[in-house]
């Protein structure tokens, strides 16, 4: 049976070799079976151009292998050596303000720079040739967090690469002018090389130019990944990954990235001071599963505090276990940390690790070893499906477009609305999948579009087809407004969804900062109001005050065998969204566990039900029969969970959902 992989980033080059022997002994003790090695060791294995020193890496790989620890072998290209920066100063990344990035740290390199790409190819070829067939190597870890520390480079080399990218996209300049709508302000181009990278400029840079710049920059990083991937494939049959930063990297379109990697892996760090930060963790895990289209791997999280937030709060006892098991519940097949042993030197010495500075007589170490034991009991979760009947639409391009300048309100934020709907569903114990608007939606009882400002014709057609075939769609305001060039869909808003929703919008009425609006249902809206004109939809609630008093705020349009709901203001869980979604969920037949406290996270994966108690109180969750997968406790209709505890139940029988 396959196991849940357990481990972390391992940086033995920071330690004398005698420590390595203690490391492997402790890894065995904690059940560690996979470490990411060599992620930042370029300056060590290639001390001068073309000179190599693989002695240390050879020895540690052999030692790990002899101790049953697999290797996720890094390509060290996220930290170029000092000699490369000196020999080729042109590889330094230039930011949008024209500032050139210095060294003394990792990253900060132009992804398009030929000298950088060549140097990467050369070190990767050496590594792949040397270790491609080593039995310890189970995974290739290409680069690290593509896009971190400057996703976009504005240097002249990048600008020329952008011209080539545009030329291959559009073929001729007239097509580009047409798509970008350059008649506006007469911003017409007569050749591709007239186009400037959209760096610091007066406001109003063509939004279509900005969107294509984002697409180009994402593709440049993908091109860098591919160069390495193709070299590795010549020497090794082992799968490759690169660690994503879902959902916190806005610049990388991970739906595109997921097509490139053999295994989707993600890094997630709790925002320590954020209230209910465990819900943001759930969202990250669900979105990672969405881009992966199935199980994935958690490449990094932290055992306790990180070092880079304003106040690096330590995790409380049991919190790391809850975090790790939540990732597992939501589709992770491996749980790794940054990092194995806490550094003494450098920028990350105050970051927690599996082995803290204080060693093994510490709470963190005990929790690490105990989690390792737990995971051995849960191997049956590996490769199994997470059950979800509801989908939320997510699209990086829509995120980019919505948050360009000069929108009707600065309060229109992509994640704000997605998170509002996600949080409300989470608190009602509903697990969601995140899907792209053009994905196959059949099979979902409910699809929610909280913030689909940019919607292609294909996406709009997909949503309409889903509804006509019997689906239920909930759409929030300012969706279906523009196409992929940020051009307004023809006619009245929301052009792409007008027929699906059975309405049109005469005028937007954004709400002043901090102000709110009443609905006649008792709900309270924020941010948005608008003049909705019906064209087949029925009114479920109306605005009771504000500029649209008496007009529709919540509507439903029956179309084919399904229906599409529209919400014309920002409702939050406590101010109306919960009630609205509860109605929609009930009428859609979405199954939800009943009787569990709101802050108990409940997720079904394979034959296991994970119940994670985020409260400081003991709770008892009713309606479950089964066996505890961790300690064999039988449950007869009720599962007791200690404050902050987790139960993983192998379900044998379940009470029928209420009302059936
Ligand atoms: C990122 C990096 C790691 C490390 C951690 C610290 O995720 O990939 O190398 O710097 O952050 O939290």
Boltz pocket constraint, residues with backbone or C-beta under 6 A from the ligand:
constraints:
  - pocket:
      binder: B
      contacts: [[A, 144], [A, 145], [A, 267], [A, 269], [A, 300], [A, 306], [A, 307], [A, 338], [A, 348], [A, 351]]
      max_distance: 6.0
